[in-house]
Amino acid sequence: MDSQSLQLPVMEAFYTLQGEGYHSGKAAYFIRLGGCDVGCVWCDVKESWDADIHPKHTLTQIVNEALQYPARMAVVTGGEPLMYDLGALTTELHNAGFETNIETSGAHPFSGTWDWVCFSPKKFKTPHESIYAQADELKVVIYHKSDFEFAEYHAARVNKDCVLLLQPEWSRMQEMTPLIVEYVKQHPQWRVSLQTHKYMDIP
């Protein structure tokens, strides 16, 4: 199937700064695909869950929109983007000169050719085994004290060069941040990720 006929549901696409994780602070074009079956209770984009309510775009449309902006880092997120085979999308983005990044819970089989894979596992749906060898960044959202143990469980399964990040869930930031700071001081293989876009009040 070519780039004119293959379509993906796009909830939104926008140009902003990457707000969190390893690439925080860089200009990036975000492509948020519709559809998610993970069901995080604290999800801040629950409107992304139902793929059927979002318009389908061809790969050519998606890439041409991205080309309107000067940065050449494309971040594919969701929803849960790995619900779809993303091989053709990453090929088209690479052909247009983009660095390809994905943000995923890893709940579906891995697909696509990515320059950076942010793996953010969730307790609500077990990750597919294919994600562990691919992850460049393990970003675990800390909502409850038990999430530290959850983070270590997944850290033991990613490759040795994977960047390990702990991020406070925004609504519980005041409570969780001091715990994360102390945890990183005691376990320095971890680093802190903050949702800087929320501090800056940008998308």
QUINORBEL-V262943 format. One record per run of one state. SS is the DSSP state (2 for helix, 1 for strand, 0 for the rest). FROM is the first residue (numbers start at 1). LEN is the number of residues. If there is no record, write none. Layout:
SS|FROM|LEN / SS|FROM|LEN
This chain:
0|1|6 / 1|7|11 / 0|18|9 / 1|27|7 / 0|34|12 / 2|46|3 / 0|49|2 / 2|51|3 / 0|54|2 / 1|56|3 / 2|59|8 / 0|67|6 / 1|73|5 / 0|78|3 / 2|81|3 / 0|84|3 / 2|87|9 / 0|96|3 / 1|99|6 / 0|105|11 / 1|116|4 / 0|120|2 / 1|122|1 / 0|123|2 / 1|125|1 / 0|126|3 / 2|129|3 / 0|132|5 / 1|137|6 / 0|143|4 / 2|147|9 / 0|156|7 / 1|163|6 / 0|169|1 / 2|170|17 / 0|187|3 / 1|190|4 / 0|194|2 / 2|196|5 / 0|201|3
